Amino acid sequence: MWQYIKDNHDQDFQLSFNQIQKIVGLPIDHSFLNYKKELLNYGFKVGKISLKNKTVDFEKLEGKNDTKIR
């Protein structure tokens, strides 16, 4: 999943839960959140997660200081 994001996006973007499931080939659940910190290694971070709209916002990191987990 993270490699897909790194290879296919160069700015902030949003994916639906359905799109994510198609990319990874598995249904996603709350355990997805346990791995979001790994995305920092690929130059992005997980922004807003909307359970109502079933979307996840991904934000491109601009500099080294942005990789700090908040």
C-alpha positions as CSV (number, residue, x, y, z in Angstrom):
1,M,0.0,0.0,0.0
2,W,2.7,2.5,1.0
3,Q,4.8,1.8,-2.0
4,Y,1.7,2.3,-4.2
5,I,1.2,5.8,-2.6
6,K,4.9,6.7,-3.1
7,D,5.0,5.6,-6.7
8,N,1.6,7.1,-7.8
9,H,1.2,10.4,-5.9
10,D,3.3,13.6,-5.7
11,Q,0.9,15.7,-3.6
12,D,-1.9,15.4,-1.1
13,F,-4.8,13.2,-2.1
14,Q,-7.7,11.1,-0.8
15,L,-8.7,7.5,-1.2
16,S,-11.9,5.8,-0.3
17,F,-12.0,2.7,1.8
18,N,-13.1,0.8,-1.3
19,Q,-10.1,2.1,-3.3
20,I,-7.7,1.1,-0.5
21,Q,-9.2,-2.4,-0.4
22,K,-8.7,-2.8,-4.2
23,I,-5.1,-1.7,-3.9
24,V,-4.2,-4.0,-1.0
25,G,-6.5,-6.8,-2.1
26,L,-7.9,-7.3,1.3
27,P,-10.8,-5.7,3.3
28,I,-9.5,-3.0,5.6
29,D,-10.5,-2.5,9.3
30,H,-9.4,-0.5,12.3
31,S,-6.1,-2.4,12.3
32,F,-5.1,-0.4,9.3
33,L,-4.4,2.5,11.7
34,N,-1.7,0.5,13.5
35,Y,0.5,0.7,10.4
36,K,0.0,4.3,9.4
37,K,3.3,5.4,11.0
38,E,5.1,3.3,8.4
39,L,3.9,5.7,5.7
40,L,6.3,8.4,7.0
41,N,9.1,6.4,5.5
42,Y,7.5,6.8,2.0
43,G,7.2,10.6,2.2
44,F,3.5,10.8,3.3
45,K,1.4,10.8,6.4
46,V,-2.1,9.9,7.1
47,G,-4.2,13.0,7.6
48,K,-8.0,12.9,8.3
49,I,-9.8,9.6,8.4
50,S,-13.5,9.9,7.9
51,L,-15.5,6.9,9.1
52,K,-18.7,8.7,8.0
53,N,-17.5,9.2,4.4
54,K,-15.2,6.2,4.4
55,T,-12.2,8.1,3.2
56,V,-8.6,8.6,4.2
57,D,-6.6,11.8,3.4
58,F,-2.9,11.4,2.7
59,E,-0.6,14.3,3.0
60,K,2.8,14.7,1.2
61,L,5.6,15.6,3.6
62,E,7.7,18.6,2.4
63,G,10.8,18.4,4.6
64,K,12.7,16.3,7.1
65,N,11.1,18.0,10.1
66,D,7.7,16.9,8.9
67,T,8.4,13.3,9.6
68,K,8.0,13.8,13.4
69,I,4.9,11.9,14.6
70,R,2.5,14.3,16.2
